[in-house]
Amino acid sequence: MKYITIMFFMLIGINLYAQQEVQGIKGKVIFISSRGEIPLDGAFVHWSGKSSGVFTNNKGQFIIKNGDNDKLVASFASYKSDTILINKIDSNYLLVLKEQNDLKTAIVIAKRISYGLSKLSPRTTILLGEREFQKAACCNLSESFENAPAIDVSFSDAVTGTKQIKMLGLDGFYTLIGREYMPSVRTLNSYYGLSHIPAAWVDGIQITKGAGSVVNGHESIAGQINVELKKPFGSKKFILDQFASSGGRFETDFMYTKDITKNIASSLLVRYGNRSLEFDNNNDGFLDMPITEDFKIMNRWQFFNKNGFEGTANASYHTSHQKAGQSNSNLNSYQIGIDTEVMDFFAKLGKASKKYEYRSFGSQYNLNHSEMTSTYGSNENQKQYIAQTNQGYVNLLYQSIIGNSFHQFQTGVSLLIDETQETYDGFRFERTEAVTGLFFEYTYKPRETFSLVGGIRSDYNSIYGLSVTPRLHGKYRFNDDKTSIRISSGLGRRTSNPLAQNQMLFASGRELEFKMSNPQLAYGLEQEYALNSGISFEHQFRLTYIPSTIGFDFFNTTFKNEVIMDRENAGKAYFYNVKNGTIANSFQTQLDLEPARRTTLRIAYRMFDVKSKYQNEFNASNFTTRQKPFISKHRSFINFTQGTRNDWQFNTTLTWYGPQRIAGGKDTLFDVNNIMQVEDRYAPNFILLNAQVSKLFRKEFEVYIGAENLLNYRQQNPIQNAFNPFSKNFDAGLVWGPIFGRIIYGGFRWRIKSSKK
């Protein structure tokens, strides 16, 4: 509560300061037409020679702080700009725009940013364009963050090759991962869901650190990731991507777009992938990567009309088969089989008001059916995880202003239904969870350089009852837009899915135990909720002649109630609630440089301090605070990209990972007096080096070749007790480093642009 109070007064102070600043020059912008004088809503007013300014409200009025010269300029669309001299403060000034009779041809040259912090968002939001995740061997979304220091990517186990993400030192399921601002990777799909989204279908990614918007739900705790897929009315008409690697992996992605009418377009997207080669490079008897076959198809429709209606409708089907385990396949060998099937429909419909520019209505819909059957063990000694879930989601939104464009708001209602059934090793869990929500988000934005956002939502959960989620965000840009500061604070809450989100436990001999606080709750466990507060700073400058940007951010996440997955004891895994448990502190600094044209250098350092409380195995009332396992407290990152005039591009990424605590690992040491001491065991630090070279031909066909883990670093013996997989001490989930050595890959990307204007 103290963090919310502190943040509240900070935001109030900034608000008062901003209001003092805008008490300056007042005026009005009008347009002269045959109908007389018409107030211009949305005209841009700024001081001569300055890029920042303010916009007029729906009455054409504006307030702008005093400038360092006496020339005030107003402009709007294709009208002739007007410039006036200011000679008396606090008087009302009139700027008159006239029709531009002589419109001459202009060439606008712009560079689409592939990576950077959003200047418009009041939240700490990092934008990743398609070109950014093409710098690595990126076939699915779980591999799209290799060059984003804000996200940690690591293997979750040593048998399935599944990659998981972490943000702010917390597991990926604490991040709300959405597809076009609708919750997507959650419940049963929380473990494999990222790998089910082909990267070739993605147009852009927005990564928001800290509490997200209340409009998108209550589940974001560490942050929010939004994925924008390629749209039928996009810039690409045809896409064909082919990827192959020395690890025996082949991926093909295809997209074709067709204009049905001038207002309706459709696209067909298809992906097929497989890995058929068997590798056991560390000679532990287990395949390093599974044999896989993956197929996904999606049909997208997009439309708009002259009345302001627009929307999309999308349907997809996905099936995946994985086979892993011991390479000597026989009746008594340890085998793993994972079969997944997902059917998904999502749509968006909106209407913008032509008469009132700031008013609009939007709606979002999602229906999802997912099934999974996983087997672990031999024919005689086998465990099965069988699960299915049905998800329904509706979000209705209304957006408008209060008086003028300085005061904007979004409000609406939402409905989320999860119907889940799971069985595993004698456990059976079923739940139908319905959450109805009301939300309101107010934005105070007197000018582009300052905004203050306060949001609140109230949700009624059919299992957990009523909850309230408040959130605050603030942004201020100054120093001619070169410097910005953002602050945020807010609560997030979620229903834990212990089995679905911790499937690395299945490939082990551990016995699971649920320490239920209330059998009437989902899994007998209370909801998780936490407070996230943060501050970020960014400054653009020139280092001698080099355009540079430096940024810092700090975020604290404090759990008020948490579900702990405790694997600190060999052969056991416990799930239980902890009050006031994990405290995660995250600090990151980043320096971006452009030493020359087509050359970028990104240097980052990130520090995590994440501590959790664990119960004593023999005394549940006794807790021990320890570093959360498998998190590098220190990480450094360097990415270098060099382009050439003839469309060659060279990309290199080097990442240093500091030591990570190994769950349950202990080292026995002796001090100078030969007294035995037991200390936590830590993995060694290590370096990963990735590189890629690509060549673009005629702006549409690109060939690339690259290497992952060039230094061939591997975790030795990633599977504990691999030669006795039916013992309690067998564990394939204690992974802290790469499990596969150097991988050489290559492929091509063929893009044909749309002819639509």
NORFEN-V879832 format. One record per backbone hydrogen bond with DSSP energy under -1.0 kcal/mol. CO is the residue of the C=O (numbers start at 1). NH is the residue of the N-H. If there is no record, write none. Layout:
((CO:NH) (CO:NH))
//
This chain:
((1:5) (2:6) (3:7) (4:8) (5:9) (6:10) (7:11) (8:12) (9:13) (10:14) (11:15) (12:16) (13:17) (14:18) (15:19) (16:20) (17:21) (18:22) (22:24) (25:64) (26:93) (27:62) (28:95) (29:40) (30:97) (31:38) (33:36) (36:33) (38:31) (43:56) (44:75) (45:54) (46:73) (47:50) (54:45) (56:42) (57:60) (60:29) (61:57) (62:27) (64:25) (70:86) (71:48) (72:84) (73:46) (74:82) (75:44) (76:79) (82:74) (84:72) (93:28) (95:30) (97:32) (98:80) (114:129) (116:127) (123:125) (124:209) (125:118) (126:207) (127:116) (128:205) (129:132) (129:133) (132:135) (136:138) (139:199) (140:143) (141:144) (145:148) (148:151) (152:166) (154:164) (162:156) (164:154) (165:172) (166:152) (167:170) (170:167) (171:174) (172:175) (174:221) (174:222) (176:225) (177:184) (177:185) (178:227) (182:179) (184:186) (186:189) (187:190) (189:193) (193:196) (194:197) (197:141) (198:201) (199:202) (201:230) (204:228) (205:128) (206:226) (207:126) (208:224) (213:216) (218:493) (222:210) (223:176) (224:208) (225:178) (226:206) (227:180) (228:203) (228:204) (231:234) (235:754) (237:257) (238:752) (239:255) (240:750) (241:253) (242:748) (243:251) (244:746) (245:248) (249:245) (250:274) (251:243) (252:272) (253:241) (254:270) (255:239) (256:268) (258:266) (263:304) (264:260) (264:261) (265:302) (266:258) (267:300) (268:256) (269:298) (270:254) (271:296) (272:252) (273:294) (274:250) (275:292) (279:288) (280:283) (285:327) (291:323) (292:275) (293:321) (294:273) (295:319) (296:271) (297:317) (298:269) (299:315) (300:267) (301:313) (302:265) (303:311) (305:308) (308:352) (309:305) (310:350) (311:303) (312:348) (313:301) (314:346) (315:299) (316:344) (317:297) (318:342) (319:295) (320:340) (321:293) (322:338) (323:291) (324:336) (325:287) (327:329) (330:333) (331:379) (334:326) (335:377) (336:324) (337:375) (338:322) (339:373) (340:320) (341:371) (342:318) (343:369) (344:316) (345:367) (346:314) (347:365) (348:312) (349:363) (350:310) (351:361) (356:359) (359:353) (360:399) (361:351) (362:397) (363:349) (364:395) (365:347) (366:393) (367:345) (368:391) (369:343) (370:389) (371:341) (372:387) (373:339) (374:385) (375:337) (376:383) (377:335) (381:378) (383:376) (385:374) (386:423) (387:372) (388:421) (389:370) (390:419) (391:368) (392:417) (393:366) (394:415) (395:364) (396:413) (397:362) (398:411) (399:360) (400:409) (402:404) (404:407) (406:445) (407:402) (408:443) (409:400) (410:441) (411:398) (412:439) (413:396) (414:437) (415:394) (416:435) (417:392) (418:433) (419:390) (420:431) (421:388) (422:429) (423:386) (424:427) (427:424) (429:422) (431:420) (433:418) (434:462) (435:416) (436:460) (437:414) (438:458) (439:412) (440:456) (441:410) (442:454) (443:408) (444:452) (447:450) (449:477) (451:475) (452:444) (453:473) (454:442) (455:471) (456:440) (457:469) (458:438) (459:467) (460:436) (461:465) (465:461) (467:459) (469:457) (470:491) (471:455) (472:489) (473:453) (474:487) (475:451) (476:485) (478:483) (479:482) (482:540) (483:478) (484:538) (485:476) (486:536) (487:474) (488:534) (489:472) (490:532) (492:530) (494:528) (497:501) (502:505) (503:506) (506:508) (507:732) (511:573) (513:575) (514:516) (518:521) (521:524) (522:525) (524:517) (524:518) (528:494) (529:560) (529:561) (530:492) (531:558) (532:490) (533:556) (534:488) (535:554) (536:486) (537:552) (538:484) (539:550) (541:548) (543:546) (546:543) (547:594) (548:541) (549:592) (550:539) (551:590) (552:537) (553:588) (554:535) (555:586) (556:533) (557:584) (558:531) (560:580) (561:529) (562:578) (564:576) (566:574) (569:572) (571:511) (573:513) (574:566) (575:515) (576:564) (578:562) (582:559) (583:611) (584:557) (585:609) (586:555) (587:607) (588:553) (589:605) (590:551) (591:603) (592:549) (593:601) (596:599) (598:643) (600:641) (601:593) (602:639) (603:591) (604:637) (605:589) (606:635) (607:587) (609:585) (610:628) (611:583) (612:626) (614:624) (619:622) (622:616) (624:614) (626:612) (633:608) (634:658) (635:606) (636:656) (637:604) (638:654) (639:602) (640:652) (641:600) (642:650) (644:647) (647:696) (648:644) (649:694) (650:642) (651:692) (652:640) (653:690) (654:638) (655:688) (656:636) (657:686) (659:633) (660:683) (661:630) (662:665) (665:681) (667:679) (669:677) (671:674) (675:671) (677:669) (679:667) (681:662) (686:657) (688:655) (689:710) (690:653) (691:707) (692:651) (693:705) (694:649) (695:703) (697:700) (697:701) (700:751) (701:697) (702:749) (703:695) (704:747) (705:693) (706:745) (707:691) (708:743) (709:712) (720:731) (721:724) (724:727) (727:730) (730:509) (731:720) (732:158) (733:735) (738:715) (743:708) (744:246) (745:706) (746:244) (747:704) (748:242) (749:702) (750:240) (752:237) (752:238))
//
